Structure formats: structure tokens, C-alpha cells
Amino acid sequence: MMKTTEADSKAGRLSVERCHQARVERDPAFDGRFFFAVNTTGIYCRPVCSARRALAKNVQYFESAASAASAGFRPCLRCRPERAPAVVGGGHALVGTALQRIQEGALDDGSVADLAQLLRVGERRLRRLFDAELGASPARIAAHRRLLVARQILEATETSVIDVAFASGFNSLRRFNEAFKDAFGVPPRAVRDAAATIDGADLALTLGVRSPFDGLGLLKFLALRSIPGVEHVKLDDGGTGSYRRTFQLGKTSGVLNVEVVADDATSEASATREASLNVHVRFAERPKRLPNLLPLVERVKHIFDLGFDPSWLAEFKDDATLGKPYMAAPGIRVPGCLDPFELSVRAVLGQQVTVAGATTLSGRIAQRWGTPIDAPSLSAADGSSQPALLFPTAEALVDQPLEEIGLPKSRANTLRAVARFAINHNDAFSRDQELGEFERRFCELPGIGPWTAHYVAMRALHARDAFLKGDLVLRKALALGGGKELPSALEVERRSESWRPFRAYAGLLLWRAYGEDLDKQRRSKGAASRQ
């Protein structure tokens, strides 16, 4: 149960009074940051729940869904706590990092002691921090996460109970059945039998998004950089769009489709719709037993930056440079990636060429050395491009004559060096490493400079303070009016100091603002030429 002190308030944790206000107002800014339970019903909910408001005397507040479940409450079937945005991690950075590792599967096969060792902290201290910040142990957080995902799969697909158990990270059907009934009050078979399934999907679930969420802006960014044959972005009217791509999970491959329902659309119908990601997965060849699919789900969250809380950027609105771009896109997100090596290749190909040129070259690499799969259709009514190639692995590219697709020898050598780097270092793209350490190691490779290192760190490692200080577009965006000399990289870095530790988001806002300004200029010139 949530208990706060004056010290907690100074650390940025929520007070009971603030939770009460957010619950009464159904404030979406607090969705996922806490949960409340009603003693008279035995149910716990999200702060945005549309059910009749309970009396304050009957309400308890919890730091996490797992802590509410641990207290004996069951999830609401109306607001669906499993669809709440990802937990941010309270006021302690170590807890946030530990949560990220848990969400990536650190406790699926490992122990809390292993997690503590990975984070270079004592196990007892880690447990104390979790209890103070989230009201539940790391193991309880991990187990509850698996159960919430399992319920979504059961409700949306025809996947058997035993497959759901293994797909959601349980190694024992008996343990899964017991844990599921304990959490939801019914056995998984009852949910399976009552499900209204989605045709054609081996896995389907909805991921909550913290508002505001610039989902369409993120899709537009990905659309320009999608690798032909591997990825495809479809932009629809009315605030929706989709990102489709191939994936490899162990020995299992297939296609995933992520429908983005944004909350920043201009249409009246979409303005009241809750932002979300609807994820559908199909396997090229269904395995006898489904692998643990939670790592794939976490990669989807990484692509769409779901672990970010947009309220962290609130100070940008008062910044002389960022204020206007921020107000135009307060839900900005840093696009991530499914495969860090694939992203690194794409980044190298983008050196000193246009975005379109890099996209063409990456498509040639996929076509020449990628692996074709029998891509299953996710929607018979969808006539959009169907990805059917797995991007080549580092092992597949390391010795290839990359010059034959039109690359300069120096650029081909750089790509082969990146492949060797990925092969020889298990932690090559680990998100646990410091930004400076990754930049140092990556820049030791031939043809790699700070721009490429920070771009890869921004998108593959989600280094939120990565900043492309020498980028020409950023320098133009920061120029003090027309005709003025472009600021140097040193001046750009100096001006960015006040944007720490979120310079990656500042850079994306400036890129976006500059691109929109160019579009306006082109439209204005086009209109003038027609007159």
C-alpha cells in the first residue's frame, strides 16, 4: 500500500492526496504511475477507470499492479490494468533500470541474485528498494507481468493454454495454472473458453501508451527509413497507422504487425480514443511449442519508446529554442529498433548520403544476403506490402563482398568491422553501458565517428542523452535567423547542456521543426510558381 513522507515528495514520488486527485479527475497523465483498489469490491483499477467513483474511505493506493495483486485484489475488467502504460520506476534510477531488465526477461531464467549482480548492487538492497518504490518484490513484479500478458493472449487468440504458459515465460504448466487462478480467481481454461479470438494471429495483445503520444510522427520517421523487404509502414487517416516487419526469435521466425492508435490525431472521433499499440504476431512455421515471446514484446515497446514518461520533458516548453517545437509535439518519442546490428548497418549506410539513398542500399543488402521466409498474412483484407526477408545477421555479413551493391570500399570495410564488433562482443549493444563508454568503443572501429555512435546509441541503446552535436540539420535549426553563420559543433554542444539528460528528444524536436519549416517553404514556392 502506498505510504509517502515529506522525503518521498521531494524525491518526486506521489502523495496519497495527489493520487486521490488524479483518480477523481481520471487524469491520463497518471495512468500506470499508480493503481487503486476498492475494499468493498476486491478490485484494483487504473486511475483512468470509467467505473463509478468509489468513496475515498474505501480506496487504497498502490505503487504497482503487482503490489495490488499481492494485497489480494483482482484486476478490473473494465479499465484492464494489463493495458496500462509501462511502470516508469518511481523516484530511484536503479529501480527503473532493474524494471527494464525484468521487462527484458532477466528473471525469466535468472534469479534476483543474478539481477542484483548484473546491476552491481547487493540483493538485499535491491529488494528493499523495490519494496519502498513499488510495494512488491522483483520476483512478484516479474510474475505479475507474465500473468497479465498471458491473459491478453488467452483472450485474443486460439493459442492453447500450455502454449500460452510457455509463451509468457512460465516453465511449468502447473505453476502457471496455480498462479493464474490465484491472480484472477478463475483458471486459464475458463478465460480461454470465453475468448473472442482474432482470426489469423498466433499472438495478439494491446500495449498501453502514456499520453501524450506522437505515434504518427514516430511512424513517419520509421517510414522514411524502413528497409525494403524487411519493414513496411502504412499511414492511415483518422489517427492510426501500422508498422510491419519480419522477426527472428531463436529458431522461430515470422511477421509482426503493430497498429498504432495515436491520441494526437486531429479527427474528432480519434480525439476521445485511448492511445495504444495493438500487436499481432504470426509465425512463418508454427513451432511445436511456442518460445517465450515476452522478449519480442519488449522489443516492440523499445521501438515505440513506451517506457518514456513525456512529463519529463515539461521544462522544454519554457526553453527559448525548444519551446515552440515542443508545444507542437509534446508526445515526442525516440524511435528504437528491433535489432541493434541491423540499426547499426542502417546508420553506417546513412553516412554522407540522403535518407532515401541509405534506404535503397539497406534494401539491396537485405535482398542479397537476407533470409527469405514464408511470410504469413496477418490480414487478408490488407493489400499493403508484406515483408518477407529477415535482415542478415552479423555472421552472414562479416565476410561478404559488400562493394558489389555499390558501396565504396571504405564503407564496406566499416560494415564488416561493425559485424566483427557485434560477433566478438556479447555486450556490444548492451543498454547497461554508459554512453561515453559505448562511444569510445564504437569509434575505435574504422569509419565510425561521434555522429554514427550517438545515432546508434540513441536508437539501439535508447540513450536518452545521446546528441548529434555535429549534425548539419541541427546546426541549421539552431542558426540565429537567416543569413547567420551556422553554429559550430562546440557551440551546439554548449547550447544543449540545459537539455540534459534528454538531449536525444531535443534533437528529434529540432529535426522535426526544421523538416516542417522546409515543407512550408516548398509549398509556398510551389503556390507562388502556379500564380
TORRO-323083 format. One line per 3 residues: their letters; for each residue x, y, z of C-alpha. Coordinates in Angstrom, 1 decimal. Example, Ala and Ser with C-alpha at 12.3 -4.5 7.8 and 13.67 -1.06 7.14 Angstrom:
as	12.3 -4.5 7.8  13.7 -1.1 7.1
***
This chain:
mmk	0.0 0.0 0.0  1.3 3.5 -0.8  2.8 5.4 2.1
tte	4.5 8.7 1.4  6.6 11.0 3.6  8.0 14.5 3.1
ads	11.2 12.9 1.8  9.2 10.9 -0.7  7.6 14.1 -2.1
kag	11.0 15.7 -2.5  12.1 12.6 -4.4  9.3 13.0 -6.9
rls	7.0 10.2 -5.5  3.3 10.6 -5.5  1.4 11.5 -2.3
ver	-1.9 9.9 -1.4  -3.5 13.3 -1.8  -2.2 13.6 -5.3
chq	-3.3 10.1 -6.2  -6.8 10.9 -4.9  -7.0 14.0 -7.0
arv	-5.8 12.1 -10.1  -8.3 9.3 -9.5  -11.2 11.7 -9.1
erd	-10.2 13.6 -12.3  -9.3 10.4 -14.2  -6.1 12.1 -15.2
paf	-4.4 10.2 -18.0  -1.0 11.7 -17.1  -1.0 9.4 -14.1
dgr	-2.0 6.2 -15.9  0.4 3.5 -14.9  2.1 5.6 -12.3
fff	-0.1 4.1 -9.6  -3.2 1.9 -9.1  -6.1 2.0 -6.7
avn	-8.1 -0.8 -5.1  -11.7 -0.7 -3.7  -12.1 -2.6 -0.5
ttg	-15.8 -3.3 -1.0  -15.4 -4.9 -4.4  -11.9 -6.5 -4.1
iyc	-10.9 -5.0 -7.5  -7.9 -2.8 -8.4  -8.0 -0.3 -11.2
rpv	-6.1 2.3 -13.2  -6.6 6.0 -12.3  -8.4 6.5 -15.6
csa	-11.1 3.8 -14.9  -14.5 4.9 -16.1  -16.4 2.9 -13.4
rra	-18.4 4.8 -10.8  -16.0 6.5 -8.4  -15.7 4.8 -5.1
lak	-15.8 6.6 -1.8  -12.4 7.7 -0.6  -12.7 5.8 2.6
nvq	-13.0 2.5 0.6  -9.9 3.2 -1.6  -6.3 2.1 -1.2
yfe	-3.4 3.2 -3.4  -0.6 1.1 -4.7  2.7 1.8 -6.5
saa	2.3 -1.1 -8.9  -0.3 -3.6 -10.2  1.8 -6.4 -8.6
saa	1.6 -4.8 -5.1  -2.2 -4.5 -5.5  -2.4 -8.2 -6.6
sag	-0.2 -9.1 -3.6  -2.7 -7.5 -1.3  -5.4 -9.8 -2.6
frp	-7.1 -7.6 -5.2  -8.1 -8.7 -8.7  -7.7 -6.6 -11.9
clr	-10.7 -4.6 -13.2  -12.3 -6.0 -16.4  -13.4 -2.5 -17.4
crp	-10.1 -0.5 -17.4  -7.9 -3.5 -17.9  -4.8 -2.8 -15.7
era	-2.7 -5.1 -18.0  -3.1 -2.4 -20.7  -1.7 0.4 -18.5
pav	1.5 2.1 -19.7  4.7 0.6 -18.5  5.8 1.4 -15.0
vgg	8.4 4.1 -15.0  10.2 3.2 -11.9  9.4 5.6 -9.0
gha	12.0 8.0 -7.8  15.1 5.8 -7.9  17.1 5.3 -11.1
lvg	18.3 1.9 -10.1  14.7 0.7 -9.7  13.9 2.0 -13.2
tal	17.0 0.1 -14.7  16.0 -3.1 -12.8  12.4 -2.8 -14.1
qri	13.8 -2.5 -17.6  15.9 -5.6 -17.2  12.9 -7.5 -15.7
qeg	10.8 -6.5 -18.7  13.5 -7.7 -21.0  13.4 -11.2 -19.3
ald	16.2 -11.0 -16.7  14.1 -13.1 -14.2  12.5 -15.5 -16.7
dgs	15.5 -17.8 -16.4  17.7 -16.0 -13.8  17.3 -15.2 -10.1
vad	17.0 -11.9 -8.2  20.6 -12.5 -7.0  21.7 -12.7 -10.7
laq	19.8 -9.4 -11.4  21.4 -7.7 -8.4  24.9 -8.8 -9.6
llr	24.1 -7.5 -13.1  23.2 -4.2 -11.6  26.2 -4.2 -9.3
vge	24.2 -3.8 -6.2  23.5 -6.1 -3.2  20.5 -8.4 -3.4
rrl	19.1 -7.2 0.0  19.4 -3.5 -1.1  17.6 -4.3 -4.4
rrl	14.7 -6.0 -2.6  14.4 -3.1 -0.1  14.3 -0.5 -3.0
fda	11.6 -2.5 -4.8  9.5 -2.7 -1.6  9.9 1.0 -1.0
elg	9.3 2.1 -4.6  6.8 -0.4 -5.9  5.5 -2.3 -2.9
asp	6.4 -5.7 -4.3  9.5 -7.8 -4.8  11.3 -8.1 -8.1
ari	10.1 -11.7 -8.5  6.5 -10.7 -7.8  6.8 -7.9 -10.4
aah	8.1 -10.3 -13.0  5.5 -13.0 -12.3  2.6 -10.5 -12.5
rrl	4.0 -9.1 -15.7  3.9 -12.6 -17.2  0.4 -13.2 -16.0
lva	-1.0 -10.0 -17.5  0.5 -10.8 -20.8  -0.8 -14.4 -20.6
rqi	-4.3 -13.2 -20.0  -4.3 -11.0 -23.1  -3.0 -13.8 -25.3
lea	-5.8 -16.1 -23.9  -8.5 -13.6 -24.6  -7.4 -12.7 -28.1
tet	-6.2 -15.9 -29.8  -6.9 -19.6 -30.1  -3.5 -20.4 -28.6
svi	-3.7 -23.4 -26.3  -3.2 -22.9 -22.5  0.0 -24.8 -22.5
dva	1.4 -22.7 -25.3  0.4 -19.5 -23.5  2.1 -20.7 -20.4
fas	5.5 -21.1 -22.2  5.0 -18.1 -24.4  4.5 -15.9 -21.3
gfn	7.7 -17.2 -19.7  6.4 -20.0 -17.4  8.4 -23.2 -17.4
slr	5.7 -25.3 -15.8  2.0 -25.6 -16.7  1.1 -26.5 -13.1
rfn	2.8 -23.4 -11.8  1.1 -21.3 -14.5  -2.4 -22.6 -13.7
eaf	-1.9 -22.0 -10.0  -0.5 -18.5 -10.4  -3.2 -17.6 -12.9
kda	-6.1 -18.7 -10.7  -4.6 -17.0 -7.7  -4.3 -13.7 -9.6
fgv	-7.6 -13.7 -11.5  -9.9 -16.0 -9.5  -10.5 -18.3 -12.4
ppr	-8.3 -20.9 -14.2  -6.8 -20.0 -17.6  -9.1 -22.6 -19.3
avr	-12.1 -20.5 -18.3  -10.7 -17.4 -20.0  -9.6 -19.5 -23.0
daa	-13.1 -20.9 -23.5  -14.8 -17.5 -23.2  -12.4 -15.7 -25.6
ati	-13.4 -13.8 -28.7  -10.4 -14.6 -30.8  -8.7 -12.5 -33.5
dga	-8.5 -14.5 -36.8  -5.1 -15.2 -38.1  -2.9 -14.2 -35.2
dla	-0.8 -16.6 -33.2  -0.3 -13.8 -30.6  -2.4 -10.7 -30.1
ltl	-2.2 -8.1 -27.3  -2.7 -4.4 -26.6  0.0 -2.3 -25.1
gvr	-0.8 0.8 -23.2  0.7 4.1 -24.1  1.4 7.0 -21.8
spf	-0.2 10.2 -23.2  0.6 12.4 -25.0  1.9 10.1 -27.7
dgl	3.1 11.3 -31.1  2.5 7.9 -32.7  2.0 9.2 -36.2
gll	5.2 11.3 -36.0  7.1 8.2 -35.0  5.6 6.2 -37.8
kfl	6.6 8.9 -40.3  10.1 8.7 -39.1  10.2 4.9 -39.4
alr	8.5 5.1 -42.9  11.4 7.1 -44.4  13.9 4.6 -43.0
sip	12.1 1.3 -43.5  14.3 -1.4 -45.1  12.6 -2.8 -48.2
gve	11.5 -6.4 -47.8  12.1 -6.3 -44.1  9.8 -3.4 -42.9
hvk	6.7 -1.6 -44.1  4.9 1.4 -42.6  1.3 2.1 -43.5
ldd	-0.2 5.5 -42.6  -4.0 5.7 -42.4  -6.4 8.5 -41.9
ggt	-8.1 9.1 -38.6  -5.1 8.8 -36.3  -4.0 5.2 -37.0
gsy	-1.2 3.6 -38.9  0.9 0.4 -38.7  4.4 -0.9 -38.6
rrt	5.0 -4.3 -40.0  8.2 -6.3 -40.1  9.8 -9.7 -40.0
fql	11.4 -11.1 -36.8  13.7 -13.9 -35.7  13.2 -15.3 -32.1
gkt	15.6 -18.1 -31.5  14.8 -20.7 -34.2  11.3 -19.2 -34.8
sgv	10.6 -16.5 -37.4  7.6 -14.7 -38.6  5.9 -11.3 -39.1
lnv	4.6 -8.9 -36.5  2.2 -6.1 -37.2  1.8 -3.2 -34.8
evv	-1.2 -1.0 -35.2  -0.6 2.4 -33.7  -3.7 4.2 -32.3
add	-2.5 7.7 -31.6  -4.0 10.2 -29.3  -2.8 13.3 -31.2
ats	-4.9 12.9 -34.3  -7.0 15.9 -35.4  -10.2 14.0 -36.1
eas	-13.0 14.4 -33.6  -13.5 10.6 -33.4  -9.9 9.8 -32.5
atr	-9.6 12.6 -30.0  -11.5 10.6 -27.4  -9.8 7.3 -28.2
eas	-7.2 5.9 -25.8  -3.7 5.7 -27.4  -2.5 2.1 -27.7
lnv	-0.4 -0.4 -29.7  -2.3 -3.4 -31.0  0.3 -6.1 -31.6
hvr	-0.4 -9.2 -33.8  2.2 -11.9 -34.5  2.2 -14.7 -37.0
fae	4.8 -17.4 -37.3  6.3 -18.5 -40.6  6.1 -22.1 -39.3
rpk	4.3 -22.6 -36.1  6.7 -24.4 -33.7  5.6 -27.5 -31.7
rlp	5.9 -25.3 -28.6  5.9 -21.5 -28.6  9.1 -19.8 -27.3
nll	9.0 -17.2 -24.6  7.5 -14.3 -26.6  8.0 -11.6 -23.9
plv	11.4 -10.5 -25.3  9.7 -9.8 -28.6  7.0 -7.8 -26.8
erv	9.7 -5.8 -25.1  11.4 -5.1 -28.4  8.1 -3.7 -29.7
khi	8.0 -1.4 -26.6  11.6 -0.4 -27.3  10.7 0.5 -30.9
fdl	7.9 2.8 -29.7  9.7 4.1 -26.6  6.8 3.0 -24.3
gfd	9.0 3.3 -21.2  9.3 7.0 -21.5  7.2 9.5 -19.5
psw	6.5 12.6 -21.6  6.1 14.7 -18.4  9.9 14.5 -18.0
lae	10.1 17.0 -20.9  7.8 19.6 -19.4  10.7 22.1 -18.9
fkd	11.2 22.2 -22.6  8.1 24.4 -23.0  9.9 27.3 -21.3
dat	13.1 26.9 -23.4  13.7 29.7 -25.9  14.8 27.3 -28.6
lgk	12.7 24.2 -27.9  9.5 25.8 -26.6  7.7 26.1 -29.9
pym	8.8 22.7 -31.3  7.9 21.0 -28.0  4.4 22.5 -27.9
aap	3.9 21.3 -31.5  4.8 17.7 -30.4  4.7 17.2 -26.6
gir	4.3 13.5 -27.2  7.6 13.1 -29.0  9.3 9.7 -28.7
vpg	12.7 8.4 -29.8  12.2 5.6 -32.3  14.0 2.4 -31.2
cld	14.8 -0.7 -33.2  14.2 -4.5 -33.2  17.8 -5.5 -33.9
pfe	20.7 -3.3 -32.8  23.0 -4.7 -35.5  20.5 -4.0 -38.2
lsv	20.2 -0.5 -37.0  23.9 -0.1 -36.9  24.2 -1.2 -40.6
rav	21.5 1.3 -41.5  23.3 4.1 -39.6  26.6 3.4 -41.4
lgq	24.8 3.4 -44.8  23.4 6.8 -43.9  26.8 8.4 -43.6
qvt	27.0 11.3 -46.1  24.1 10.1 -48.2  20.4 11.0 -48.3
vag	17.9 9.1 -46.2  16.4 7.7 -49.4  19.8 6.6 -50.6
att	20.5 4.8 -47.4  17.1 3.1 -47.6  17.9 1.8 -51.1
lsg	21.3 0.4 -50.0  19.9 -1.3 -47.0  17.2 -2.9 -49.2
ria	20.0 -4.2 -51.5  21.8 -5.8 -48.5  18.6 -7.5 -47.4
qrw	17.8 -8.7 -50.9  21.3 -10.1 -51.5  22.2 -11.6 -48.1
gtp	18.9 -11.7 -46.1  16.9 -14.9 -45.5  13.6 -15.3 -47.2
ida	10.7 -16.6 -45.1  7.3 -17.9 -46.0  5.7 -14.7 -44.7
psl	2.2 -15.4 -43.3  -0.5 -12.9 -44.0  -1.8 -11.1 -40.9
saa	-4.9 -9.7 -42.7  -6.4 -11.0 -45.9  -8.1 -7.6 -46.4
dgs	-4.8 -5.7 -46.1  -3.2 -5.1 -49.5  -0.1 -3.4 -48.2
sqp	3.4 -4.7 -48.7  4.2 -7.9 -46.9  7.8 -8.1 -45.5
all	9.3 -11.5 -46.4  13.0 -11.1 -45.6  15.0 -11.5 -42.4
fpt	17.8 -8.9 -42.3  21.2 -10.7 -42.4  23.0 -11.3 -39.2
aea	26.5 -10.1 -38.3  27.8 -13.6 -39.1  26.1 -13.6 -42.5
lvd	27.7 -10.2 -43.5  31.1 -10.3 -42.0  32.9 -11.8 -45.0
qpl	30.7 -10.6 -47.8  31.8 -8.5 -50.9  29.6 -5.6 -49.9
eei	31.2 -3.4 -52.5  29.1 -5.3 -55.1  26.0 -3.4 -54.1
glp	27.5 0.0 -54.9  29.4 0.8 -51.7  32.8 2.4 -51.6
ksr	35.4 0.1 -50.3  35.9 2.2 -47.1  32.2 1.9 -46.3
ant	32.2 -1.8 -46.9  35.1 -2.2 -44.6  33.3 -0.3 -41.9
lra	30.3 -2.6 -42.2  32.5 -5.6 -41.9  34.2 -4.1 -38.9
var	30.8 -3.5 -37.2  29.8 -7.1 -37.9  33.0 -8.3 -36.2
fai	32.4 -6.0 -33.3  28.9 -7.5 -32.9  30.2 -11.1 -33.1
nhn	33.2 -10.6 -30.8  31.4 -8.7 -28.0  28.3 -10.1 -26.3
daf	27.8 -6.7 -24.7  28.4 -4.8 -28.0  24.9 -3.1 -27.8
srd	24.1 -3.6 -24.1  21.9 -0.9 -22.7  23.7 -1.2 -19.4
qel	26.9 0.5 -20.7  27.5 4.2 -20.3  27.0 6.4 -23.3
gef	30.6 7.6 -23.2  31.9 4.1 -22.9  29.9 2.9 -25.9
err	31.0 6.0 -27.9  34.7 5.2 -27.1  34.4 1.5 -28.1
fce	32.3 2.1 -31.2  34.5 5.0 -32.5  37.5 2.6 -32.4
lpg	36.1 0.9 -35.5  37.3 2.3 -38.9  34.9 4.8 -40.4
igp	32.9 5.3 -37.2  32.7 8.8 -35.7  30.7 10.5 -32.9
wta	27.7 11.1 -35.2  27.2 7.5 -36.0  28.0 6.4 -32.4
hyv	25.4 8.7 -30.9  22.8 7.9 -33.6  23.2 4.1 -32.8
amr	23.2 4.8 -29.0  20.0 6.9 -29.4  18.0 4.3 -31.3
alh	19.6 0.9 -30.4  20.6 1.6 -26.7  17.9 4.2 -26.1
ard	20.5 6.5 -24.6  18.2 9.5 -23.8  21.1 11.9 -23.6
afl	22.7 10.9 -26.9  23.2 14.1 -29.1  24.4 14.5 -32.6
kgd	26.2 17.8 -32.0  27.9 17.9 -35.4  24.7 17.2 -37.4
lvl	24.2 19.7 -40.2  20.4 19.8 -39.8  20.7 20.5 -36.0
rka	23.2 23.3 -36.7  20.8 24.8 -39.3  17.9 24.5 -36.9
lal	19.9 26.4 -34.2  21.1 29.1 -36.6  20.1 32.5 -35.2
ggg	18.0 33.7 -38.2  18.5 33.7 -42.0  21.9 34.6 -43.3
kel	23.7 34.0 -39.9  26.7 31.7 -39.8  26.0 28.2 -38.7
psa	27.0 27.4 -35.1  29.9 25.1 -34.6  29.6 21.7 -33.1
lev	31.2 23.0 -30.0  28.6 25.8 -29.8  25.8 23.3 -30.4
err	27.0 21.2 -27.6  27.3 24.2 -25.2  23.7 25.2 -26.0
ses	22.5 21.7 -25.4  23.7 21.5 -21.8  20.4 22.8 -20.4
wrp	18.6 19.9 -22.2  20.3 17.2 -20.3  19.5 14.3 -19.6
fra	17.0 14.3 -22.6  19.1 15.7 -25.4  18.0 12.9 -27.8
yag	14.4 14.2 -27.6  15.6 17.8 -28.0  17.5 16.7 -31.2
lll	14.4 15.0 -32.6  12.3 18.1 -31.9  14.7 20.2 -33.8
wra	14.9 17.8 -36.7  11.1 17.7 -36.9  10.8 21.5 -36.7
yge	13.4 22.0 -39.4  11.7 19.5 -41.7  8.3 21.1 -41.2
dld	9.8 24.5 -42.0  11.3 23.2 -45.2  7.9 21.7 -46.2
kqr	6.2 25.1 -45.7  8.9 26.8 -47.8  8.4 24.3 -50.6
rsk	4.6 24.6 -50.5  4.9 28.4 -50.5  7.3 28.4 -53.5
gaa	5.0 25.9 -55.3  2.0 28.1 -54.8  3.9 31.2 -56.0
srq	5.0 29.4 -59.2  1.5 28.5 -60.0  0.2 32.0 -59.8
***
